[in-house]
Structures are given as C-alpha cells and as structure tokens.
Amino acid sequence: MILSYKFPRSQIRRLLLALVLPATIFGAVAFPSQVQTVTAQTSTGNRPLTIRSDVQEYDAKSQVVTARGNVQMLYPSRQIQATAAQAQYFSKERRIDFSGNVYILQQGGNSIRAEKVTYLIDEGRFVALPQSNRQVESIYMVQDGEIGGQSARPAPKTPPLKGSN
C-alpha cells in the first residue's frame, strides 16, 4: 500500500508531531507548488538525513520512501549533499538509491556524477553506475603535502651538463 499526503500548511506541524513511523521517518508535505521533505533518523545516534523533492511517497509495509522530481538530500553528520531526479530510502536495508543525473558532494570537495548511485549508509560506501556508453565521473581532492619526505614543489632547474649546448 502506497500513501500520498496533501495537507494544508496548518496541519503539517501537527502531522509531524503525531506521525512516528516504525522506521522513525517523519514526513512533511506542503502545498503542491512547494517542495516536500522527509527527515529520517538513523538508528545509531539518531542523526537526521533530510530529503526534499517535488513528490514523495511512503510505503508503510516495505518502509521505503520514494522521492521524485528535483530531489535534494542533506546528511550533515556525514557531510554529504546529493541531487537527483529520484531517490529511494530503504530504511530496513539502510540504503539510498539515487537515479537520474545524480550528483553527490562530499566533505572536502570530493564528488561523484553518475546516472545511478547506491549509498550504503552503514558502510559509508557509494556504488555508481553510468548511463549506457558513458562513464562515471569522480573528483577527489588530494592534499599536496610532503611526499616521501620531500616537498611537493617542482624540482629546481639543473644546470646543463658540460659539453652540451
């Protein structure tokens, strides 16, 4: 059974306070022209993971939240932000499947661009798949520091060898 909610703004706060789902997901639904938000509490430490989108559905039986249209995820405790066309939060499996022009930005500027990305919450691991005939793009910020006891500066110019011009 899939549920979709449409409530006036005045009832949203009451709904948020009254709605405690087994997966401890709190749903907030606004007017159709506004973005809908779901905030999930992770079971270890109750850290919020917020998903905003144009439309959201919650399946109480499978405990899956499906977000569609302009999806934005914010997971501050892991310092992760993501955007996609669609996302599904599987609370029992503790994973999020993103699809459609996925962009994930991590702490320190690391990022992933792909067609589909699965985020395994407990492992802190991403699995990314490209569109057909394309590639996944990842950007990792590498700190230029000391490498093998040497500074990461360019080597000084050496004088030419004797006898060479």
Rosetta constraint file for C-alpha pairs under 8 A:
AtomPair CA 1 CA 59 HARMONIC 6.00 0.50
AtomPair CA 1 CA 60 HARMONIC 7.05 0.50
AtomPair CA 1 CA 61 HARMONIC 6.87 0.50
AtomPair CA 2 CA 57 HARMONIC 6.62 0.50
AtomPair CA 2 CA 58 HARMONIC 6.05 0.50
AtomPair CA 2 CA 59 HARMONIC 4.63 0.50
AtomPair CA 2 CA 60 HARMONIC 7.19 0.50
AtomPair CA 3 CA 57 HARMONIC 5.88 0.50
AtomPair CA 3 CA 58 HARMONIC 5.73 0.50
AtomPair CA 3 CA 59 HARMONIC 6.31 0.50
AtomPair CA 3 CA 60 HARMONIC 7.91 0.50
AtomPair CA 4 CA 56 HARMONIC 7.08 0.50
AtomPair CA 4 CA 57 HARMONIC 5.25 0.50
AtomPair CA 4 CA 58 HARMONIC 7.09 0.50
AtomPair CA 5 CA 29 HARMONIC 6.55 0.50
AtomPair CA 5 CA 57 HARMONIC 7.79 0.50
AtomPair CA 6 CA 29 HARMONIC 6.24 0.50
AtomPair CA 6 CA 30 HARMONIC 6.89 0.50
AtomPair CA 6 CA 31 HARMONIC 6.97 0.50
AtomPair CA 6 CA 32 HARMONIC 7.61 0.50
AtomPair CA 7 CA 11 HARMONIC 6.19 0.50
AtomPair CA 7 CA 12 HARMONIC 6.42 0.50
AtomPair CA 7 CA 29 HARMONIC 6.57 0.50
AtomPair CA 7 CA 30 HARMONIC 6.51 0.50
AtomPair CA 7 CA 31 HARMONIC 7.06 0.50
AtomPair CA 8 CA 12 HARMONIC 6.70 0.50
AtomPair CA 8 CA 30 HARMONIC 6.80 0.50
AtomPair CA 8 CA 31 HARMONIC 6.55 0.50
AtomPair CA 9 CA 13 HARMONIC 7.61 0.50
AtomPair CA 9 CA 30 HARMONIC 5.99 0.50
AtomPair CA 9 CA 31 HARMONIC 6.98 0.50
AtomPair CA 10 CA 14 HARMONIC 7.66 0.50
AtomPair CA 11 CA 15 HARMONIC 6.04 0.50
AtomPair CA 12 CA 16 HARMONIC 6.10 0.50
AtomPair CA 12 CA 28 HARMONIC 6.17 0.50
AtomPair CA 12 CA 29 HARMONIC 6.58 0.50
AtomPair CA 12 CA 30 HARMONIC 7.13 0.50
AtomPair CA 13 CA 17 HARMONIC 6.31 0.50
AtomPair CA 13 CA 28 HARMONIC 7.95 0.50
AtomPair CA 14 CA 18 HARMONIC 6.10 0.50
AtomPair CA 15 CA 19 HARMONIC 5.68 0.50
AtomPair CA 15 CA 27 HARMONIC 8.00 0.50
AtomPair CA 15 CA 28 HARMONIC 7.56 0.50
AtomPair CA 16 CA 20 HARMONIC 7.90 0.50
AtomPair CA 16 CA 26 HARMONIC 6.10 0.50
AtomPair CA 16 CA 27 HARMONIC 6.43 0.50
AtomPair CA 16 CA 28 HARMONIC 6.32 0.50
AtomPair CA 19 CA 26 HARMONIC 6.39 0.50
AtomPair CA 19 CA 27 HARMONIC 7.52 0.50
AtomPair CA 20 CA 24 HARMONIC 5.71 0.50
AtomPair CA 20 CA 25 HARMONIC 6.59 0.50
AtomPair CA 20 CA 26 HARMONIC 6.29 0.50
AtomPair CA 21 CA 25 HARMONIC 5.58 0.50
AtomPair CA 21 CA 26 HARMONIC 7.07 0.50
AtomPair CA 23 CA 40 HARMONIC 7.89 0.50
AtomPair CA 23 CA 63 HARMONIC 6.71 0.50
AtomPair CA 23 CA 91 HARMONIC 6.18 0.50
AtomPair CA 23 CA 92 HARMONIC 7.50 0.50
AtomPair CA 24 CA 40 HARMONIC 6.41 0.50
AtomPair CA 24 CA 41 HARMONIC 6.01 0.50
AtomPair CA 25 CA 38 HARMONIC 6.99 0.50
AtomPair CA 25 CA 39 HARMONIC 6.09 0.50
AtomPair CA 25 CA 40 HARMONIC 4.56 0.50
AtomPair CA 25 CA 41 HARMONIC 6.45 0.50
AtomPair CA 26 CA 38 HARMONIC 5.88 0.50
AtomPair CA 26 CA 39 HARMONIC 5.52 0.50
AtomPair CA 26 CA 40 HARMONIC 6.36 0.50
AtomPair CA 27 CA 37 HARMONIC 6.48 0.50
AtomPair CA 27 CA 38 HARMONIC 4.69 0.50
AtomPair CA 27 CA 39 HARMONIC 6.72 0.50
AtomPair CA 28 CA 36 HARMONIC 6.25 0.50
AtomPair CA 28 CA 37 HARMONIC 5.28 0.50
AtomPair CA 28 CA 38 HARMONIC 5.91 0.50
AtomPair CA 29 CA 35 HARMONIC 7.81 0.50
AtomPair CA 29 CA 36 HARMONIC 4.94 0.50
AtomPair CA 29 CA 37 HARMONIC 6.44 0.50
AtomPair CA 30 CA 34 HARMONIC 5.86 0.50
AtomPair CA 30 CA 35 HARMONIC 6.77 0.50
AtomPair CA 30 CA 36 HARMONIC 5.85 0.50
AtomPair CA 31 CA 35 HARMONIC 7.98 0.50
AtomPair CA 32 CA 54 HARMONIC 7.72 0.50
AtomPair CA 33 CA 54 HARMONIC 7.92 0.50
AtomPair CA 34 CA 54 HARMONIC 7.06 0.50
AtomPair CA 35 CA 52 HARMONIC 6.10 0.50
AtomPair CA 35 CA 53 HARMONIC 5.28 0.50
AtomPair CA 35 CA 54 HARMONIC 4.94 0.50
AtomPair CA 35 CA 55 HARMONIC 7.47 0.50
AtomPair CA 36 CA 52 HARMONIC 5.38 0.50
AtomPair CA 36 CA 53 HARMONIC 5.25 0.50
AtomPair CA 36 CA 54 HARMONIC 5.79 0.50
AtomPair CA 36 CA 55 HARMONIC 6.21 0.50
AtomPair CA 36 CA 56 HARMONIC 6.62 0.50
AtomPair CA 37 CA 50 HARMONIC 6.82 0.50
AtomPair CA 37 CA 51 HARMONIC 5.50 0.50
AtomPair CA 37 CA 52 HARMONIC 4.30 0.50
AtomPair CA 37 CA 53 HARMONIC 6.53 0.50
AtomPair CA 37 CA 56 HARMONIC 7.77 0.50
AtomPair CA 38 CA 50 HARMONIC 5.72 0.50
AtomPair CA 38 CA 51 HARMONIC 5.22 0.50
AtomPair CA 38 CA 52 HARMONIC 6.54 0.50
AtomPair CA 39 CA 48 HARMONIC 6.07 0.50
AtomPair CA 39 CA 49 HARMONIC 5.45 0.50
AtomPair CA 39 CA 50 HARMONIC 4.27 0.50
AtomPair CA 39 CA 51 HARMONIC 6.29 0.50
AtomPair CA 40 CA 47 HARMONIC 7.99 0.50
AtomPair CA 40 CA 48 HARMONIC 5.57 0.50
AtomPair CA 40 CA 49 HARMONIC 5.15 0.50
AtomPair CA 40 CA 50 HARMONIC 6.40 0.50
AtomPair CA 41 CA 46 HARMONIC 4.77 0.50
AtomPair CA 41 CA 47 HARMONIC 5.35 0.50
AtomPair CA 41 CA 48 HARMONIC 4.77 0.50
AtomPair CA 41 CA 49 HARMONIC 6.42 0.50
AtomPair CA 42 CA 46 HARMONIC 4.74 0.50
AtomPair CA 42 CA 47 HARMONIC 5.44 0.50
AtomPair CA 42 CA 48 HARMONIC 6.64 0.50
AtomPair CA 42 CA 49 HARMONIC 7.53 0.50
AtomPair CA 43 CA 47 HARMONIC 8.00 0.50
AtomPair CA 47 CA 77 HARMONIC 6.54 0.50
AtomPair CA 48 CA 75 HARMONIC 6.62 0.50
AtomPair CA 48 CA 76 HARMONIC 7.51 0.50
AtomPair CA 48 CA 77 HARMONIC 7.69 0.50
AtomPair CA 49 CA 73 HARMONIC 7.19 0.50
AtomPair CA 49 CA 74 HARMONIC 5.90 0.50
AtomPair CA 49 CA 75 HARMONIC 4.58 0.50
AtomPair CA 49 CA 76 HARMONIC 7.30 0.50
AtomPair CA 50 CA 73 HARMONIC 5.59 0.50
AtomPair CA 50 CA 74 HARMONIC 5.17 0.50
AtomPair CA 50 CA 75 HARMONIC 6.42 0.50
AtomPair CA 51 CA 67 HARMONIC 7.62 0.50
AtomPair CA 51 CA 71 HARMONIC 6.88 0.50
AtomPair CA 51 CA 72 HARMONIC 5.64 0.50
AtomPair CA 51 CA 73 HARMONIC 4.39 0.50
AtomPair CA 51 CA 74 HARMONIC 6.50 0.50
AtomPair CA 52 CA 67 HARMONIC 7.55 0.50
AtomPair CA 52 CA 70 HARMONIC 7.78 0.50
AtomPair CA 52 CA 71 HARMONIC 5.60 0.50
AtomPair CA 52 CA 72 HARMONIC 5.08 0.50
AtomPair CA 52 CA 73 HARMONIC 6.37 0.50
AtomPair CA 53 CA 67 HARMONIC 5.81 0.50
AtomPair CA 53 CA 68 HARMONIC 5.90 0.50
AtomPair CA 53 CA 69 HARMONIC 5.55 0.50
AtomPair CA 53 CA 70 HARMONIC 5.30 0.50
AtomPair CA 53 CA 71 HARMONIC 4.38 0.50
AtomPair CA 53 CA 72 HARMONIC 6.38 0.50
AtomPair CA 54 CA 67 HARMONIC 7.47 0.50
AtomPair CA 54 CA 68 HARMONIC 6.10 0.50
AtomPair CA 54 CA 69 HARMONIC 4.98 0.50
AtomPair CA 54 CA 70 HARMONIC 6.22 0.50
AtomPair CA 54 CA 71 HARMONIC 7.26 0.50
AtomPair CA 55 CA 67 HARMONIC 5.79 0.50
AtomPair CA 55 CA 68 HARMONIC 5.28 0.50
AtomPair CA 55 CA 69 HARMONIC 6.53 0.50
AtomPair CA 56 CA 65 HARMONIC 6.93 0.50
AtomPair CA 56 CA 66 HARMONIC 5.55 0.50
AtomPair CA 56 CA 67 HARMONIC 4.38 0.50
AtomPair CA 56 CA 68 HARMONIC 6.32 0.50
AtomPair CA 57 CA 65 HARMONIC 5.68 0.50
AtomPair CA 57 CA 66 HARMONIC 5.21 0.50
AtomPair CA 57 CA 67 HARMONIC 6.59 0.50
AtomPair CA 58 CA 63 HARMONIC 6.85 0.50
AtomPair CA 58 CA 64 HARMONIC 5.80 0.50
AtomPair CA 58 CA 65 HARMONIC 4.49 0.50
AtomPair CA 58 CA 66 HARMONIC 6.43 0.50
AtomPair CA 59 CA 63 HARMONIC 5.37 0.50
AtomPair CA 59 CA 64 HARMONIC 5.35 0.50
AtomPair CA 59 CA 65 HARMONIC 6.51 0.50
AtomPair CA 60 CA 64 HARMONIC 7.16 0.50
AtomPair CA 62 CA 92 HARMONIC 7.97 0.50
AtomPair CA 63 CA 90 HARMONIC 6.60 0.50
AtomPair CA 63 CA 91 HARMONIC 6.00 0.50
AtomPair CA 63 CA 92 HARMONIC 6.82 0.50
AtomPair CA 64 CA 88 HARMONIC 6.67 0.50
AtomPair CA 64 CA 89 HARMONIC 5.62 0.50
AtomPair CA 64 CA 90 HARMONIC 4.78 0.50
AtomPair CA 64 CA 91 HARMONIC 6.23 0.50
AtomPair CA 65 CA 88 HARMONIC 5.53 0.50
AtomPair CA 65 CA 89 HARMONIC 5.11 0.50
AtomPair CA 65 CA 90 HARMONIC 6.79 0.50
AtomPair CA 66 CA 86 HARMONIC 7.40 0.50
AtomPair CA 66 CA 87 HARMONIC 5.94 0.50
AtomPair CA 66 CA 88 HARMONIC 4.46 0.50
AtomPair CA 66 CA 89 HARMONIC 6.58 0.50
AtomPair CA 67 CA 71 HARMONIC 6.53 0.50
AtomPair CA 67 CA 86 HARMONIC 5.58 0.50
AtomPair CA 67 CA 87 HARMONIC 5.21 0.50
AtomPair CA 67 CA 88 HARMONIC 6.23 0.50
AtomPair CA 68 CA 85 HARMONIC 6.02 0.50
AtomPair CA 68 CA 86 HARMONIC 4.46 0.50
AtomPair CA 68 CA 87 HARMONIC 6.65 0.50
AtomPair CA 69 CA 84 HARMONIC 7.78 0.50
AtomPair CA 69 CA 85 HARMONIC 5.10 0.50
AtomPair CA 69 CA 86 HARMONIC 6.15 0.50
AtomPair CA 70 CA 83 HARMONIC 7.11 0.50
AtomPair CA 70 CA 84 HARMONIC 6.40 0.50
AtomPair CA 70 CA 85 HARMONIC 5.52 0.50
AtomPair CA 70 CA 86 HARMONIC 7.55 0.50
AtomPair CA 71 CA 82 HARMONIC 7.96 0.50
AtomPair CA 71 CA 83 HARMONIC 5.42 0.50
AtomPair CA 71 CA 84 HARMONIC 5.16 0.50
AtomPair CA 71 CA 85 HARMONIC 5.71 0.50
AtomPair CA 71 CA 86 HARMONIC 5.97 0.50
AtomPair CA 71 CA 87 HARMONIC 6.82 0.50
AtomPair CA 72 CA 81 HARMONIC 7.39 0.50
AtomPair CA 72 CA 82 HARMONIC 5.66 0.50
AtomPair CA 72 CA 83 HARMONIC 4.56 0.50
AtomPair CA 72 CA 84 HARMONIC 6.79 0.50
AtomPair CA 73 CA 80 HARMONIC 7.97 0.50
AtomPair CA 73 CA 81 HARMONIC 5.57 0.50
AtomPair CA 73 CA 82 HARMONIC 4.98 0.50
AtomPair CA 73 CA 83 HARMONIC 6.37 0.50
AtomPair CA 74 CA 79 HARMONIC 7.90 0.50
AtomPair CA 74 CA 80 HARMONIC 6.14 0.50
AtomPair CA 74 CA 81 HARMONIC 4.72 0.50
AtomPair CA 74 CA 82 HARMONIC 6.69 0.50
AtomPair CA 75 CA 79 HARMONIC 5.92 0.50
AtomPair CA 75 CA 80 HARMONIC 5.19 0.50
AtomPair CA 75 CA 81 HARMONIC 6.34 0.50
AtomPair CA 76 CA 80 HARMONIC 6.27 0.50
AtomPair CA 76 CA 81 HARMONIC 7.93 0.50
AtomPair CA 78 CA 107 HARMONIC 7.76 0.50
AtomPair CA 79 CA 106 HARMONIC 5.95 0.50
AtomPair CA 79 CA 107 HARMONIC 5.19 0.50
AtomPair CA 80 CA 104 HARMONIC 7.07 0.50
AtomPair CA 80 CA 105 HARMONIC 5.83 0.50
AtomPair CA 80 CA 106 HARMONIC 4.67 0.50
AtomPair CA 80 CA 107 HARMONIC 6.46 0.50
AtomPair CA 81 CA 104 HARMONIC 5.79 0.50
AtomPair CA 81 CA 105 HARMONIC 5.22 0.50
AtomPair CA 81 CA 106 HARMONIC 6.55 0.50
AtomPair CA 82 CA 102 HARMONIC 7.20 0.50
AtomPair CA 82 CA 103 HARMONIC 5.57 0.50
AtomPair CA 82 CA 104 HARMONIC 4.26 0.50
AtomPair CA 82 CA 105 HARMONIC 6.17 0.50
AtomPair CA 83 CA 101 HARMONIC 7.86 0.50
AtomPair CA 83 CA 102 HARMONIC 5.75 0.50
AtomPair CA 83 CA 103 HARMONIC 5.32 0.50
AtomPair CA 83 CA 104 HARMONIC 6.56 0.50
AtomPair CA 84 CA 98 HARMONIC 6.20 0.50
AtomPair CA 84 CA 99 HARMONIC 5.99 0.50
AtomPair CA 84 CA 100 HARMONIC 5.51 0.50
AtomPair CA 84 CA 101 HARMONIC 5.52 0.50
AtomPair CA 84 CA 102 HARMONIC 4.45 0.50
AtomPair CA 84 CA 103 HARMONIC 6.56 0.50
AtomPair CA 85 CA 98 HARMONIC 7.70 0.50
AtomPair CA 85 CA 99 HARMONIC 6.10 0.50
AtomPair CA 85 CA 100 HARMONIC 4.76 0.50
AtomPair CA 85 CA 101 HARMONIC 6.49 0.50
AtomPair CA 85 CA 102 HARMONIC 7.31 0.50
AtomPair CA 86 CA 98 HARMONIC 5.81 0.50
AtomPair CA 86 CA 99 HARMONIC 5.31 0.50
AtomPair CA 86 CA 100 HARMONIC 6.41 0.50
AtomPair CA 87 CA 96 HARMONIC 6.70 0.50
AtomPair CA 87 CA 97 HARMONIC 5.48 0.50
AtomPair CA 87 CA 98 HARMONIC 4.35 0.50
AtomPair CA 87 CA 99 HARMONIC 6.32 0.50
AtomPair CA 88 CA 96 HARMONIC 5.51 0.50
AtomPair CA 88 CA 97 HARMONIC 5.17 0.50
AtomPair CA 88 CA 98 HARMONIC 6.61 0.50
AtomPair CA 89 CA 94 HARMONIC 7.45 0.50
AtomPair CA 89 CA 95 HARMONIC 6.06 0.50
AtomPair CA 89 CA 96 HARMONIC 4.50 0.50
AtomPair CA 89 CA 97 HARMONIC 6.66 0.50
AtomPair CA 90 CA 94 HARMONIC 5.63 0.50
AtomPair CA 90 CA 95 HARMONIC 5.35 0.50
AtomPair CA 90 CA 96 HARMONIC 6.10 0.50
AtomPair CA 91 CA 95 HARMONIC 6.80 0.50
AtomPair CA 94 CA 120 HARMONIC 6.60 0.50
AtomPair CA 94 CA 121 HARMONIC 5.67 0.50
AtomPair CA 94 CA 122 HARMONIC 6.85 0.50
AtomPair CA 95 CA 118 HARMONIC 6.99 0.50
AtomPair CA 95 CA 119 HARMONIC 5.57 0.50
AtomPair CA 95 CA 120 HARMONIC 4.66 0.50
AtomPair CA 95 CA 121 HARMONIC 5.47 0.50
AtomPair CA 96 CA 118 HARMONIC 5.73 0.50
AtomPair CA 96 CA 119 HARMONIC 5.14 0.50
AtomPair CA 96 CA 120 HARMONIC 6.76 0.50
AtomPair CA 96 CA 121 HARMONIC 7.60 0.50
AtomPair CA 97 CA 116 HARMONIC 7.33 0.50
AtomPair CA 97 CA 117 HARMONIC 5.96 0.50
AtomPair CA 97 CA 118 HARMONIC 4.48 0.50
AtomPair CA 97 CA 119 HARMONIC 6.43 0.50
AtomPair CA 98 CA 102 HARMONIC 6.48 0.50
AtomPair CA 98 CA 116 HARMONIC 5.59 0.50
AtomPair CA 98 CA 117 HARMONIC 5.15 0.50
AtomPair CA 98 CA 118 HARMONIC 6.18 0.50
AtomPair CA 99 CA 115 HARMONIC 5.68 0.50
AtomPair CA 99 CA 116 HARMONIC 4.38 0.50
AtomPair CA 99 CA 117 HARMONIC 6.52 0.50
AtomPair CA 100 CA 114 HARMONIC 7.95 0.50
AtomPair CA 100 CA 115 HARMONIC 5.12 0.50
AtomPair CA 100 CA 116 HARMONIC 6.44 0.50
AtomPair CA 101 CA 113 HARMONIC 7.24 0.50
AtomPair CA 101 CA 114 HARMONIC 6.20 0.50
AtomPair CA 101 CA 115 HARMONIC 5.09 0.50
AtomPair CA 101 CA 116 HARMONIC 7.60 0.50
AtomPair CA 102 CA 112 HARMONIC 7.79 0.50
AtomPair CA 102 CA 113 HARMONIC 5.62 0.50
AtomPair CA 102 CA 114 HARMONIC 5.28 0.50
AtomPair CA 102 CA 115 HARMONIC 5.64 0.50
AtomPair CA 102 CA 116 HARMONIC 6.40 0.50
AtomPair CA 102 CA 117 HARMONIC 6.96 0.50
AtomPair CA 103 CA 111 HARMONIC 7.17 0.50
AtomPair CA 103 CA 112 HARMONIC 5.73 0.50
AtomPair CA 103 CA 113 HARMONIC 4.68 0.50
AtomPair CA 103 CA 114 HARMONIC 6.80 0.50
AtomPair CA 104 CA 111 HARMONIC 5.40 0.50
AtomPair CA 104 CA 112 HARMONIC 5.15 0.50
AtomPair CA 104 CA 113 HARMONIC 6.65 0.50
AtomPair CA 105 CA 109 HARMONIC 6.41 0.50
AtomPair CA 105 CA 110 HARMONIC 5.96 0.50
AtomPair CA 105 CA 111 HARMONIC 4.45 0.50
AtomPair CA 105 CA 112 HARMONIC 6.76 0.50
AtomPair CA 106 CA 110 HARMONIC 5.06 0.50
AtomPair CA 106 CA 111 HARMONIC 5.85 0.50
AtomPair CA 108 CA 141 HARMONIC 6.83 0.50
AtomPair CA 109 CA 139 HARMONIC 7.94 0.50
AtomPair CA 109 CA 140 HARMONIC 7.17 0.50
AtomPair CA 109 CA 141 HARMONIC 6.22 0.50
AtomPair CA 110 CA 138 HARMONIC 7.41 0.50
AtomPair CA 110 CA 139 HARMONIC 5.39 0.50
AtomPair CA 110 CA 140 HARMONIC 4.56 0.50
AtomPair CA 110 CA 141 HARMONIC 5.71 0.50
AtomPair CA 111 CA 138 HARMONIC 5.55 0.50
AtomPair CA 111 CA 139 HARMONIC 5.14 0.50
AtomPair CA 111 CA 140 HARMONIC 6.70 0.50
AtomPair CA 112 CA 128 HARMONIC 7.92 0.50
AtomPair CA 112 CA 136 HARMONIC 7.34 0.50
AtomPair CA 112 CA 137 HARMONIC 5.74 0.50
AtomPair CA 112 CA 138 HARMONIC 4.38 0.50
AtomPair CA 112 CA 139 HARMONIC 6.51 0.50
AtomPair CA 113 CA 136 HARMONIC 5.95 0.50
AtomPair CA 113 CA 137 HARMONIC 5.11 0.50
AtomPair CA 113 CA 138 HARMONIC 6.36 0.50
AtomPair CA 114 CA 128 HARMONIC 6.11 0.50
AtomPair CA 114 CA 129 HARMONIC 5.94 0.50
AtomPair CA 114 CA 130 HARMONIC 5.00 0.50
AtomPair CA 114 CA 131 HARMONIC 7.19 0.50
AtomPair CA 114 CA 135 HARMONIC 7.45 0.50
AtomPair CA 114 CA 136 HARMONIC 4.97 0.50
AtomPair CA 114 CA 137 HARMONIC 6.65 0.50
AtomPair CA 115 CA 128 HARMONIC 7.63 0.50
AtomPair CA 115 CA 129 HARMONIC 6.08 0.50
AtomPair CA 115 CA 130 HARMONIC 4.93 0.50
AtomPair CA 115 CA 131 HARMONIC 5.29 0.50
AtomPair CA 115 CA 136 HARMONIC 7.84 0.50
AtomPair CA 116 CA 128 HARMONIC 5.77 0.50
AtomPair CA 116 CA 129 HARMONIC 5.15 0.50
AtomPair CA 116 CA 130 HARMONIC 6.55 0.50
AtomPair CA 116 CA 131 HARMONIC 7.91 0.50
AtomPair CA 117 CA 126 HARMONIC 6.57 0.50
AtomPair CA 117 CA 127 HARMONIC 5.51 0.50
AtomPair CA 117 CA 128 HARMONIC 4.29 0.50
AtomPair CA 117 CA 129 HARMONIC 6.26 0.50
AtomPair CA 118 CA 126 HARMONIC 5.66 0.50
AtomPair CA 118 CA 127 HARMONIC 5.13 0.50
AtomPair CA 118 CA 128 HARMONIC 6.49 0.50
AtomPair CA 119 CA 124 HARMONIC 7.09 0.50
AtomPair CA 119 CA 125 HARMONIC 5.83 0.50
AtomPair CA 119 CA 126 HARMONIC 4.63 0.50
AtomPair CA 119 CA 127 HARMONIC 6.60 0.50
AtomPair CA 120 CA 124 HARMONIC 5.75 0.50
AtomPair CA 120 CA 125 HARMONIC 5.24 0.50
AtomPair CA 120 CA 126 HARMONIC 6.37 0.50
AtomPair CA 121 CA 125 HARMONIC 6.96 0.50
AtomPair CA 128 CA 136 HARMONIC 6.74 0.50
AtomPair CA 129 CA 135 HARMONIC 7.76 0.50
AtomPair CA 129 CA 136 HARMONIC 6.32 0.50
AtomPair CA 130 CA 134 HARMONIC 5.70 0.50
AtomPair CA 130 CA 135 HARMONIC 5.07 0.50
AtomPair CA 130 CA 136 HARMONIC 5.02 0.50
AtomPair CA 131 CA 135 HARMONIC 7.07 0.50
AtomPair CA 144 CA 152 HARMONIC 6.21 0.50
AtomPair CA 145 CA 151 HARMONIC 6.59 0.50
AtomPair CA 145 CA 152 HARMONIC 5.92 0.50
AtomPair CA 146 CA 150 HARMONIC 5.36 0.50
AtomPair CA 146 CA 151 HARMONIC 4.62 0.50
AtomPair CA 146 CA 152 HARMONIC 5.70 0.50
AtomPair CA 147 CA 151 HARMONIC 6.22 0.50
AtomPair CA 147 CA 152 HARMONIC 6.27 0.50
AtomPair CA 160 CA 164 HARMONIC 6.70 0.50
AtomPair CA 160 CA 165 HARMONIC 7.67 0.50
